[in-house]
Amino acid sequence: MKTHFRKMLLLVALFLLAASLFPPAMPGQAASAAEPPTPAGDFKAGELLVKFETGMTLNATENLLSRYQATQIRALYRSDVQLWSVPAGQELEIVASLNANPAVVYAEPNYLYHAFDTTPNDPHFISGKQWAHTKIQSPAAWDITTGSDAITIAIIDTGIDEGHPDLASKIVAGYDYVGGDSNPHDRNGHGTHCAGIAAAITDNSAGVAGVSWGAKIMPLRVLDEEGSGWSSDITSAITWAYTNGADVLSLSLGGPSYSISMQNAINAAHADGSLVIAAMGNDRTDGNPTAYPAANNNVMAVAATGPTDTYASYSQYGSHCDISAPGGEMGVYHDPNGIYSTMPTYDVYLTTEYNYYKNYDYLQGTSQATPHVAGLAALVWSVSPSLTPDEVQTIIEDSATDLGATGWDSTYGHGRINAFAAVQAAKPAAPVLTLTNLPADGDYVLDWSNVSGAVSYTLEESASASFTPSFVRYIGASSAYNVYNVTGQRAGTWYYRVQARNASGATSDWSNTQSHLVSPLPLPAPPLHDIPNLGKDDTYTVTWNTVSGATGYILEESSNRYFDAPAQVYSDTGTVYNITGQGLGTWHYRVRATGASGNSPWSFVKNVKVAPYEIFLPLVMRN
């Protein structure tokens, strides 16, 4: 009696509230309604996305499908939105008709979207002045990663123009060992040029593009305005760099003398997890003297190539050469065969003594090749932060484009860097997918191998071997047992693949594809009825239709519509089950039939809400 009286109060209160908030339209006045957006853009022929109001019955849905000669392909992942197949050419007509139906929340075409091109909008890149990026396939690499601001490149050089618009926001604290202060202001221009190659601010509609868009720049001034400096300052800067968080140390400098102190500092940096990269030198025509620190142990030594992918005429060679990268091959000042990058915005030694331009200009040398490698190392580390310096170097070398003699040689090292191939190689390995429990029914198990460094996996399912279309079956954290159970799958051949993701967000290639043929099930899914519970009581009844040939029924309950952890609440021959003493919340139900020849698929999900008693305040009616 109390429950019945409460329901009557609820109905009266809702009626009065609706009357006060939504008065009837005056004669000749149309009731307002939100207009669905006009379909625009390309969409997939013969497909729509449809969402119904809560409580739409199975029969009503089937009637609409029949009216439009449509079929339901599937529901979107963890969603009430249905993907429909409709007659091609009638998509917009059916969308308009469905959106006029009060039982439909919305209907829309299955629109076509495109990957945004990661080609930067920096004008000097667009103009083709930065030919080196095309040569090393930077744009393809940027489709995978544009770098992380968690990676810092130390430019151990002549300092940096700290106010340059293409560098300023990327600079972290550094030091001036020439002046003995914390302001490593560039008075030569060389360091500013190298910094822009490695990591200029990119996609900012200004200037040039750096190899690593995201990396930070640490300026350490060890060379004076004429470009000369002492081993004591270089050694100190190496130590300063790795102890202050630099991941990559780029040294576009060198000399013919071996320094024990410098070697010890390099060893310490390497042991601490930093990759030290140095230029081979530009004296090939003068007897090719060995240059340090390129020839030091634990240093990645860089030679230079030109626009035609042959070694630059000045680039030194030797048994310690590890890799090559674009350094340019200029015949005159401002020659576009050089490397175009940032120059100080004020007069410096290179602009006053050699007539180079301020702001941006071409330079050449193994000095320019070295920051290309430094920027690439930052990209590789952005994809896989757990790599060691040796692993980063190995990835860059093994993925390089082989030039000259086959394999390693003293002029090109392991080849000219290939940014795309390097970041591809740095991605997590693809999992290996297997499928077990293989009777031709709708219950089977998918499992896949663990991938080192993976923090999550995405499992895709499709009715097409080309995975067009496909949907996500599972996305979640990795574990010791990467297992997913498929239950109640519909008849047909189903295809699966899985992808790993690491902590930095980099994804592996897709795994091998596994498929499974599900034979038509002997029993159809029993239609589950709507669950009436207007009073949101903790007592209600779940009912369903009988299925011919069924020997029993299984009813499952879940606190979420995805049935991540369902509870079996009934297993018997009846078609009615009473729920009593239910907890607060929204509860979801599905039922399947059982028989001697197997089980049916699960029914469509129905839900019911259980809420605390509601006390309605009196409504004040206005005349």
SETORGU-585513 format. One line per 8 residues: number of its first residue (from 1); their letters; for each residue x, y, z of C-alpha. Coordinates in Angstrom, 1 decimal, m for minus. Layout:
BEGIN
NUM> a> X,Y,Z ~ ...
This chain:
BEGIN
1> mkthfrkm> 0.0,0.0,0.0 ~ 2.8,2.4,0.9 ~ 4.6,1.7,m2.4 ~ 1.4,2.2,m4.4 ~ 0.7,5.6,m2.7 ~ 4.3,6.7,m3.3 ~ 4.0,5.9,m7.0 ~ 0.7,7.9,m7.2
9> lllvalfl> 2.5,10.9,m5.6 ~ 5.3,10.5,m8.1 ~ 3.0,10.6,m11.1 ~ 1.0,13.6,m9.9 ~ 4.2,15.5,m9.0 ~ 5.7,14.8,m12.4 ~ 2.5,15.9,m14.2 ~ 2.3,19.2,m12.3
17> laaslfpp> 6.0,19.8,m12.8 ~ 5.8,19.2,m16.5 ~ 2.7,21.5,m16.8 ~ 4.5,24.3,m15.1 ~ 7.8,24.0,m17.0 ~ 6.5,23.1,m20.4 ~ 3.2,24.9,m21.1 ~ 1.2,23.8,m24.2
25> ampgqaas> 1.9,25.7,m27.4 ~ m0.5,28.5,m28.3 ~ m2.6,28.1,m31.4 ~ m0.5,28.6,m34.4 ~ 2.7,28.3,m32.4 ~ 5.0,25.3,m33.1 ~ 6.7,23.6,m30.2 ~ 10.4,24.2,m30.4
33> aaepptpa> 12.9,21.4,m30.9 ~ 16.6,21.1,m31.4 ~ 17.4,20.7,m35.1 ~ 19.9,18.0,m35.9 ~ 22.9,19.3,m37.7 ~ 22.8,19.1,m41.5 ~ 25.0,16.2,m42.7 ~ 28.2,17.5,m44.2
41> gdfkagel> 31.4,15.9,m45.5 ~ 32.1,12.5,m46.9 ~ 30.5,9.4,m45.3 ~ 30.5,5.7,m45.8 ~ 28.0,4.4,m48.3 ~ 25.2,2.3,m46.8 ~ 26.0,2.9,m43.1 ~ 24.4,5.1,m40.4
49> lvkfetgm> 24.9,5.6,m36.6 ~ 21.6,5.5,m34.6 ~ 20.9,6.1,m31.0 ~ 17.5,5.4,m29.5 ~ 15.8,6.8,m26.4 ~ 16.1,4.6,m23.3 ~ 13.4,2.0,m23.2 ~ 13.1,1.4,m26.9
57> tlnatenl> 11.8,m2.1,m27.2 ~ 13.3,m4.8,m29.4 ~ 10.1,m5.1,m31.4 ~ 10.1,m1.4,m32.1 ~ 13.7,m1.5,m33.2 ~ 13.0,m4.4,m35.5 ~ 10.1,m2.6,m37.0 ~ 12.3,0.4,m37.9
65> lsryqatq> 14.9,m1.9,m39.4 ~ 12.3,m3.5,m41.5 ~ 10.8,m0.2,m42.6 ~ 14.1,1.1,m43.9 ~ 15.4,m2.3,m45.2 ~ 18.2,m1.9,m42.7 ~ 20.2,m4.4,m40.6 ~ 22.0,m3.7,m37.3
73> iralyrsd> 25.8,m4.4,m37.8 ~ 26.8,m3.9,m34.2 ~ 26.8,m1.5,m31.3 ~ 29.8,0.8,m30.9 ~ 32.2,m0.2,m28.2 ~ 30.7,0.4,m24.8 ~ 27.9,2.5,m26.3 ~ 24.2,2.5,m26.9
81> vqlwsvpa> 24.9,3.8,m30.4 ~ 24.1,1.2,m33.2 ~ 25.8,0.9,m36.5 ~ 23.2,0.2,m39.2 ~ 23.5,m1.0,m42.8 ~ 21.0,0.8,m45.0 ~ 20.4,0.9,m48.8 ~ 23.3,2.8,m50.4
89> gqeleiva> 22.2,6.2,m51.8 ~ 19.4,6.6,m49.2 ~ 21.6,7.5,m46.2 ~ 20.5,11.2,m45.9 ~ 16.9,10.4,m46.6 ~ 16.8,7.8,m43.8 ~ 18.7,10.1,m41.4 ~ 16.1,12.8,m41.9
97> slnanpav> 13.3,10.4,m41.3 ~ 14.9,8.8,m38.2 ~ 15.6,12.2,m36.7 ~ 11.9,13.1,m37.0 ~ 11.1,10.0,m34.9 ~ 10.6,10.9,m31.2 ~ 12.0,7.4,m30.2 ~ 15.4,8.3,m31.9
105> vyaepnyl> 17.9,10.5,m30.0 ~ 19.8,11.1,m33.2 ~ 20.8,9.4,m36.5 ~ 23.8,10.4,m38.6 ~ 25.9,9.1,m41.4 ~ 29.1,7.2,m40.8 ~ 31.4,10.1,m41.6 ~ 34.9,9.8,m43.1
113> yhafdttp> 37.8,11.3,m41.1 ~ 41.4,11.7,m42.1 ~ 44.7,11.7,m40.2 ~ 46.0,15.2,m39.8 ~ 49.2,15.6,m41.8 ~ 52.1,16.1,m39.4 ~ 54.0,18.1,m42.0 ~ 55.0,21.3,m40.1
121> ndphfisg> 53.8,24.7,m41.3 ~ 57.2,26.4,m40.8 ~ 57.7,28.5,m44.0 ~ 61.4,27.6,m44.6 ~ 60.4,23.9,m44.4 ~ 57.5,24.3,m46.7 ~ 59.7,26.2,m49.2 ~ 62.1,23.2,m49.5
129> kqwahtki> 65.1,25.0,m47.9 ~ 65.4,22.2,m45.4 ~ 66.0,19.4,m47.9 ~ 67.7,17.3,m45.2 ~ 64.3,16.5,m43.6 ~ 63.1,15.0,m46.8 ~ 66.3,13.0,m47.2 ~ 66.1,11.4,m43.7
137> qspaawdi> 62.3,11.0,m43.9 ~ 61.5,13.3,m40.9 ~ 57.9,13.8,m41.9 ~ 57.2,10.1,m41.8 ~ 58.9,9.9,m38.4 ~ 56.8,12.8,m37.2 ~ 53.7,10.7,m38.0 ~ 54.9,8.4,m35.2
145> ttgsdait> 56.3,11.0,m32.8 ~ 57.3,14.6,m32.8 ~ 59.4,14.3,m29.7 ~ 58.9,14.8,m26.0 ~ 59.7,17.7,m23.7 ~ 60.9,15.1,m21.2 ~ 64.1,14.8,m23.4 ~ 66.8,17.5,m23.2
153> iaiidtgi> 69.6,18.0,m25.8 ~ 72.7,19.8,m24.5 ~ 74.3,21.9,m27.2 ~ 77.9,22.2,m26.1 ~ 79.1,24.9,m28.5 ~ 79.3,28.7,m28.8 ~ 76.1,29.3,m26.8 ~ 72.6,30.1,m28.1
161> deghpdla> 70.7,33.3,m29.0 ~ 68.3,32.9,m26.0 ~ 65.9,35.4,m27.6 ~ 65.5,33.7,m31.0 ~ 61.8,33.2,m31.7 ~ 62.4,29.7,m33.0 ~ 64.4,28.7,m29.8 ~ 63.5,30.9,m26.8
169> skivagyd> 60.6,28.8,m25.3 ~ 62.6,25.6,m25.5 ~ 65.7,26.6,m23.6 ~ 66.5,25.3,m20.2 ~ 69.2,26.5,m17.8 ~ 72.7,26.3,m19.1 ~ 76.1,27.8,m18.3 ~ 78.8,30.0,m20.0
177> yvggdsnp> 82.2,28.4,m19.3 ~ 83.9,31.1,m21.4 ~ 82.5,34.0,m19.5 ~ 82.1,32.2,m16.2 ~ 78.4,33.0,m15.7 ~ 74.9,31.5,m16.3 ~ 74.2,33.4,m19.5 ~ 75.6,31.3,m22.4
185> hdrnghgt> 74.9,34.1,m25.0 ~ 76.0,33.2,m28.5 ~ 78.6,35.6,m29.9 ~ 79.6,33.4,m32.8 ~ 76.4,32.0,m34.4 ~ 77.5,28.3,m34.7 ~ 75.7,27.1,m31.5 ~ 72.5,28.8,m32.5
193> hcagiaaa> 72.6,27.2,m35.9 ~ 73.2,23.7,m34.4 ~ 70.4,24.2,m31.8 ~ 67.9,24.9,m34.6 ~ 68.8,21.8,m36.5 ~ 68.2,19.6,m33.5 ~ 65.1,21.1,m32.0 ~ 63.9,24.4,m33.3
201> itdnsagv> 60.3,25.3,m32.3 ~ 58.3,23.6,m35.0 ~ 54.8,23.9,m36.6 ~ 54.6,27.5,m35.3 ~ 54.2,29.1,m38.8 ~ 57.6,30.7,m38.4 ~ 61.2,29.9,m39.4 ~ 62.4,26.3,m39.6
209> agvswgak> 61.6,22.8,m38.3 ~ 63.8,21.0,m35.9 ~ 64.3,17.2,m36.0 ~ 62.7,16.9,m32.5 ~ 59.8,19.2,m32.0 ~ 59.4,18.5,m28.4 ~ 63.0,18.3,m27.0 ~ 64.3,20.9,m24.7
217> implrvld> 67.6,22.7,m25.4 ~ 70.4,23.1,m22.8 ~ 72.9,25.7,m24.0 ~ 76.5,25.3,m22.7 ~ 79.0,27.8,m24.0 ~ 82.5,26.4,m24.3 ~ 83.8,28.2,m27.5 ~ 84.5,31.9,m27.8
225> eegsgwss> 83.2,34.3,m30.4 ~ 85.8,33.0,m32.9 ~ 84.7,29.4,m32.3 ~ 87.7,28.2,m30.2 ~ 87.7,26.8,m26.6 ~ 89.7,24.7,m24.1 ~ 89.4,21.0,m23.2 ~ 88.9,22.1,m19.5
233> ditsaitw> 85.7,24.0,m20.4 ~ 84.4,21.2,m22.7 ~ 85.1,18.6,m20.0 ~ 83.3,20.7,m17.4 ~ 80.3,21.2,m19.7 ~ 80.0,17.5,m20.4 ~ 79.8,16.9,m16.6 ~ 77.4,19.9,m16.2
241> aytngadv> 75.1,18.5,m18.9 ~ 74.6,15.0,m17.6 ~ 74.4,16.0,m14.0 ~ 71.7,18.6,m14.8 ~ 69.5,16.2,m16.8 ~ 70.6,16.2,m20.4 ~ 69.8,13.0,m22.2 ~ 71.7,13.8,m25.4
249> lslslggp> 75.0,15.7,m25.6 ~ 75.7,17.3,m29.0 ~ 79.3,18.4,m29.6 ~ 79.9,20.0,m33.0 ~ 83.5,20.7,m32.2 ~ 86.8,18.9,m32.0 ~ 90.6,18.9,m32.0 ~ 93.5,16.6,m32.7
257> sysismqn> 94.5,16.0,m29.1 ~ 93.2,13.2,m26.8 ~ 92.3,14.3,m23.3 ~ 92.1,11.8,m20.5 ~ 90.0,14.2,m18.5 ~ 87.5,14.5,m21.3 ~ 87.3,10.8,m21.8 ~ 86.6,10.3,m18.1
265> ainaahad> 83.8,12.8,m18.2 ~ 82.4,11.1,m21.3 ~ 82.5,7.7,m19.6 ~ 80.7,9.1,m16.6 ~ 78.0,10.7,m18.8 ~ 77.5,7.4,m20.7 ~ 77.3,5.5,m17.4 ~ 74.7,7.9,m16.1
273> gslviaam> 72.5,7.3,m19.2 ~ 73.4,10.1,m21.6 ~ 74.3,9.6,m25.3 ~ 77.3,11.6,m26.4 ~ 77.4,12.6,m30.1 ~ 80.3,14.4,m31.8 ~ 81.3,15.6,m35.2 ~ 84.0,13.7,m37.2
281> gndrtdgn> 85.6,16.9,m38.4 ~ 85.9,18.9,m41.7 ~ 89.6,18.3,m42.7 ~ 89.3,15.4,m45.1 ~ 91.4,17.3,m47.7 ~ 94.1,18.1,m45.2 ~ 95.3,14.6,m44.4 ~ 92.2,13.6,m42.5
289> ptaypaan> 93.6,14.0,m38.9 ~ 91.8,12.1,m36.2 ~ 89.5,14.5,m34.3 ~ 88.4,14.2,m30.6 ~ 86.0,13.8,m28.9 ~ 84.6,12.0,m32.0 ~ 87.3,9.4,m31.6 ~ 86.8,8.9,m27.9
297> nnvmavaa> 85.2,5.8,m26.5 ~ 81.5,6.0,m25.7 ~ 80.9,8.6,m28.4 ~ 78.7,8.4,m31.4 ~ 80.9,9.9,m34.2 ~ 79.0,11.6,m37.1 ~ 80.2,12.2,m40.7 ~ 78.5,14.5,m43.2
305> tgptdtya> 76.6,13.8,m46.5 ~ 75.3,16.2,m49.1 ~ 72.0,16.7,m51.0 ~ 72.9,13.8,m53.4 ~ 73.4,11.3,m50.5 ~ 77.2,11.1,m51.1 ~ 79.7,12.0,m48.6 ~ 80.6,15.7,m48.3
313> sysqygsh> 84.0,16.6,m49.7 ~ 85.2,17.9,m46.4 ~ 83.8,15.1,m44.1 ~ 86.5,13.2,m42.3 ~ 86.6,9.4,m42.2 ~ 88.1,6.7,m40.0 ~ 87.6,3.5,m38.1 ~ 85.7,5.3,m35.3
321> cdisapgg> 83.0,6.6,m37.7 ~ 79.6,5.4,m36.6 ~ 77.0,7.2,m38.7 ~ 76.5,9.9,m41.3 ~ 73.8,12.6,m41.6 ~ 73.1,15.6,m43.8 ~ 75.8,18.3,m43.4 ~ 75.5,20.1,m46.7
329> emgvyhdp> 77.8,20.7,m49.7 ~ 78.1,24.4,m50.4 ~ 80.1,26.2,m53.1 ~ 79.4,29.8,m52.1 ~ 77.8,31.6,m49.1 ~ 74.1,31.2,m48.8 ~ 74.2,28.1,m51.1 ~ 70.9,26.2,m50.8
337> ngiystmp> 72.9,23.0,m50.8 ~ 73.9,23.8,m47.3 ~ 71.8,23.2,m44.1 ~ 69.3,26.0,m43.4 ~ 68.8,26.8,m39.7 ~ 68.6,29.5,m37.1 ~ 71.2,32.2,m36.8 ~ 71.4,34.9,m34.0
345> tydvyltt> 69.0,37.8,m34.4 ~ 71.9,40.2,m33.8 ~ 75.3,40.7,m35.2 ~ 77.9,38.0,m34.3 ~ 81.3,36.9,m35.6 ~ 79.8,34.8,m38.5 ~ 77.6,37.6,m39.7 ~ 80.2,40.4,m39.4
353> eynyykny> 83.3,38.5,m40.5 ~ 81.9,36.1,m43.0 ~ 78.7,37.9,m44.1 ~ 76.3,35.2,m43.1 ~ 72.7,36.4,m42.6 ~ 71.1,37.1,m39.3 ~ 68.0,35.1,m38.2 ~ 68.4,32.2,m40.7
361> dylqgtsq> 71.0,31.0,m43.1 ~ 72.8,28.1,m44.7 ~ 76.0,26.6,m43.1 ~ 77.7,23.3,m43.8 ~ 79.9,20.8,m41.9 ~ 79.9,17.7,m39.8 ~ 78.9,20.3,m37.2 ~ 75.5,20.4,m39.0
369> atphvagl> 75.3,16.7,m39.4 ~ 75.8,16.1,m35.6 ~ 72.6,17.9,m34.4 ~ 70.5,15.9,m36.9 ~ 71.6,12.8,m35.1 ~ 71.1,14.4,m31.7 ~ 67.5,15.4,m32.7 ~ 66.9,11.8,m33.9
377> aalvwsvs> 68.2,10.3,m30.7 ~ 65.7,12.6,m28.9 ~ 62.9,11.2,m31.1 ~ 63.9,7.6,m30.4 ~ 64.0,8.2,m26.7 ~ 60.5,9.9,m26.9 ~ 59.1,6.6,m28.3 ~ 60.9,4.3,m25.8
385> psltpdev> 62.2,6.2,m22.7 ~ 63.5,3.1,m21.1 ~ 66.3,2.5,m23.7 ~ 69.9,2.8,m22.7 ~ 72.3,5.1,m24.7 ~ 73.8,2.1,m26.4 ~ 70.4,0.8,m27.4 ~ 69.5,4.2,m28.9
393> qtiiedsa> 72.7,4.3,m30.8 ~ 72.2,0.8,m32.1 ~ 68.7,1.5,m33.3 ~ 69.9,4.6,m35.2 ~ 72.8,2.6,m36.8 ~ 70.8,m0.5,m37.6 ~ 68.0,1.5,m39.2 ~ 70.3,3.8,m41.3
401> tdlgatgw> 70.2,3.8,m45.1 ~ 73.4,2.0,m46.2 ~ 75.6,4.1,m48.5 ~ 79.0,3.4,m50.0 ~ 80.4,m0.1,m49.5 ~ 77.9,m2.6,m48.3 ~ 77.6,m2.6,m44.5 ~ 79.8,m0.4,m42.3
409> dstyghgr> 82.6,1.6,m43.9 ~ 84.9,4.3,m42.7 ~ 83.3,7.1,m44.6 ~ 79.5,6.6,m43.9 ~ 79.8,4.5,m40.8 ~ 76.6,2.4,m40.6 ~ 75.0,4.6,m43.2 ~ 73.0,7.9,m43.4
417> inafaavq> 70.4,8.3,m40.7 ~ 66.8,7.4,m41.5 ~ 64.5,9.0,m38.9 ~ 61.4,7.1,m39.9 ~ 63.1,3.7,m39.8 ~ 64.7,4.6,m36.5 ~ 61.5,5.6,m34.7 ~ 59.7,2.6,m36.3
425> aakpaapv> 62.4,0.3,m34.8 ~ 62.0,2.0,m31.4 ~ 58.3,1.2,m31.1 ~ 57.1,m1.7,m28.9 ~ 57.3,m5.1,m30.6 ~ 54.1,m6.5,m32.0 ~ 52.4,m9.1,m29.7 ~ 51.8,m12.6,m30.9
433> ltltnlpa> 48.1,m13.5,m30.9 ~ 46.8,m17.0,m30.4 ~ 43.3,m18.5,m30.3 ~ 42.3,m21.5,m28.2 ~ 39.1,m23.5,m27.4 ~ 38.3,m23.9,m31.0 ~ 34.9,m25.7,m31.3 ~ 32.9,m23.9,m33.9
441> dgdyvldw> 30.7,m22.1,m31.3 ~ 30.6,m18.6,m30.0 ~ 32.7,m19.2,m26.9 ~ 36.5,m19.1,m27.3 ~ 39.6,m17.6,m25.8 ~ 42.1,m15.1,m27.2 ~ 45.5,m14.6,m25.7 ~ 48.7,m12.8,m26.7
449> snvsgavs> 52.3,m12.6,m25.7 ~ 53.7,m10.0,m23.3 ~ 55.6,m7.1,m24.9 ~ 58.5,m5.6,m23.1 ~ 57.6,m2.1,m21.9 ~ 53.9,m2.4,m22.8 ~ 51.5,m0.9,m20.3 ~ 48.3,m1.6,m22.3
457> ytleesas> 46.9,m3.6,m25.2 ~ 44.1,m3.0,m27.7 ~ 42.2,m5.9,m29.2 ~ 40.3,m5.4,m32.4 ~ 37.5,m7.6,m33.9 ~ 36.1,m7.5,m37.4 ~ 33.9,m9.6,m39.7 ~ 36.4,m8.7,m42.5
465> asftpsfv> 39.9,m9.9,m42.9 ~ 40.9,m6.3,m43.9 ~ 39.4,m5.0,m40.6 ~ 37.1,m2.6,m42.5 ~ 35.1,m2.0,m40.5 ~ 36.5,m3.0,m37.1 ~ 35.8,m2.3,m33.5 ~ 37.6,m2.5,m30.2
473> ryigassa> 36.9,m5.6,m28.2 ~ 39.2,m4.8,m25.4 ~ 41.6,m2.1,m24.3 ~ 43.3,m2.3,m20.9 ~ 46.3,m2.8,m18.9 ~ 48.8,m5.5,m19.5 ~ 49.2,m8.5,m17.1 ~ 51.0,m11.7,m16.7
481> ynvynvtg> 48.1,m13.4,m18.5 ~ 46.9,m11.4,m21.5 ~ 43.6,m13.3,m22.0 ~ 40.2,m12.3,m23.4 ~ 37.2,m14.5,m23.4 ~ 34.7,m14.2,m26.2 ~ 31.2,m15.5,m25.3 ~ 28.0,m15.8,m27.2
489> qragtwyy> 29.5,m14.7,m30.6 ~ 27.2,m14.6,m33.6 ~ 27.6,m16.9,m36.5 ~ 30.2,m16.0,m39.1 ~ 34.0,m15.8,m39.5 ~ 35.5,m13.3,m37.0 ~ 39.0,m11.8,m37.2 ~ 41.2,m10.5,m34.4
497> rvqarnas> 44.4,m8.6,m34.0 ~ 46.1,m6.9,m31.0 ~ 48.4,m3.9,m30.5 ~ 50.7,m2.9,m27.6 ~ 51.2,0.6,m26.2 ~ 54.1,1.7,m23.9 ~ 54.2,4.4,m21.2 ~ 55.1,7.2,m23.7
505> gatsdwsn> 52.0,6.4,m25.8 ~ 53.9,4.7,m28.7 ~ 52.0,1.8,m30.2 ~ 53.4,m1.4,m31.8 ~ 52.4,m2.7,m35.2 ~ 49.4,m4.9,m35.2 ~ 50.0,m8.5,m34.3 ~ 49.3,m11.5,m36.6
513> tqshlvsp> 45.7,m12.0,m37.4 ~ 43.7,m14.9,m36.0 ~ 40.2,m15.9,m37.2 ~ 37.5,m18.1,m35.9 ~ 34.4,m19.6,m37.7 ~ 31.3,m19.6,m35.6 ~ 28.7,m22.0,m36.9 ~ 25.0,m20.9,m36.7
521> lplpappl> 23.8,m21.5,m33.2 ~ 21.0,m24.0,m32.7 ~ 18.9,m21.6,m30.6 ~ 18.0,m17.9,m31.1 ~ 18.4,m15.4,m28.3 ~ 15.4,m15.2,m26.1 ~ 13.7,m11.7,m26.3 ~ 14.2,m10.0,m22.9
529> hdipnlgk> 11.3,m7.8,m21.9 ~ 11.5,m4.2,m20.6 ~ 11.7,m4.2,m16.8 ~ 8.9,m1.9,m15.4 ~ 9.9,m0.2,m12.1 ~ 8.4,3.3,m12.1 ~ 8.9,3.7,m8.4 ~ 12.6,2.6,m8.7
537> ddtytvtw> 11.9,0.0,m6.0 ~ 14.3,m2.7,m4.8 ~ 11.8,m5.3,m5.9 ~ 11.0,m6.0,m9.5 ~ 10.5,m8.8,m12.0 ~ 12.6,m9.8,m15.0 ~ 10.8,m11.8,m17.8 ~ 11.6,m13.1,m21.3
545> ntvsgatg> 10.0,m15.1,m24.0 ~ 10.4,m18.9,m24.4 ~ 12.6,m20.2,m27.2 ~ 11.5,m23.3,m29.1 ~ 13.9,m26.2,m28.3 ~ 15.4,m24.6,m25.2 ~ 15.8,m26.8,m22.1 ~ 16.6,m23.9,m19.8
553> yileessn> 17.7,m20.3,m19.4 ~ 20.6,m18.4,m17.8 ~ 20.0,m14.9,m16.5 ~ 23.0,m12.6,m15.8 ~ 23.1,m9.4,m13.9 ~ 25.8,m6.6,m13.9 ~ 26.3,m3.2,m12.4 ~ 27.5,m1.9,m15.8
561> ryfdapaq> 26.2,m2.5,m19.3 ~ 29.4,m4.1,m20.5 ~ 29.1,m7.1,m18.2 ~ 32.8,m6.8,m17.2 ~ 32.1,m8.9,m14.0 ~ 28.6,m10.4,m14.4 ~ 26.7,m12.4,m11.8 ~ 24.5,m15.4,m12.7
569> vysdtgtv> 21.3,m14.9,m10.8 ~ 19.1,m17.6,m12.4 ~ 19.5,m20.9,m14.2 ~ 16.4,m23.0,m14.7 ~ 13.6,m23.7,m17.1 ~ 11.3,m20.8,m16.3 ~ 11.0,m17.4,m18.0 ~ 10.3,m15.2,m14.9
577> ynitgqgl> 12.7,m14.2,m12.1 ~ 11.8,m11.9,m9.2 ~ 14.5,m9.6,m7.8 ~ 14.2,m8.6,m4.2 ~ 16.3,m6.4,m1.9 ~ 18.3,m5.0,m4.7 ~ 21.0,m2.4,m3.9 ~ 20.9,1.2,m5.2
585> gtwhyrvr> 22.1,1.9,m8.7 ~ 21.3,0.9,m12.3 ~ 21.3,m2.8,m12.9 ~ 21.7,m4.5,m16.3 ~ 20.3,m7.9,m17.4 ~ 20.8,m10.3,m20.3 ~ 19.5,m13.9,m20.8 ~ 20.4,m16.8,m23.0
593> atgasgns> 18.7,m20.1,m23.8 ~ 20.4,m23.5,m23.2 ~ 19.7,m26.7,m25.0 ~ 21.1,m30.1,m25.8 ~ 22.9,m28.9,m28.9 ~ 24.4,m25.7,m27.3 ~ 23.6,m22.2,m26.0 ~ 22.0,m19.3,m27.8
601> pwsfvknv> 23.6,m15.9,m28.0 ~ 22.9,m13.4,m25.2 ~ 19.8,m11.3,m25.6 ~ 19.8,m7.5,m25.9 ~ 20.6,m5.8,m22.5 ~ 17.8,m4.3,m20.4 ~ 18.3,m2.2,m17.4 ~ 16.4,m0.9,m14.3
609> kvapyeif> 17.2,1.8,m11.8 ~ 16.9,1.4,m8.0 ~ 16.8,4.7,m6.1 ~ 16.1,5.9,m2.6 ~ 12.6,7.1,m1.7 ~ 12.1,10.6,m3.1 ~ 10.2,13.4,m1.2 ~ 8.6,15.9,m3.5
617> lplvmrn> 8.2,19.5,m2.4 ~ 4.9,21.2,m3.0 ~ 4.7,23.0,m6.4 ~ 3.5,26.6,m6.4 ~ 1.3,27.2,m9.4 ~ 1.1,30.7,m10.9 ~ m1.9,32.1,m12.7
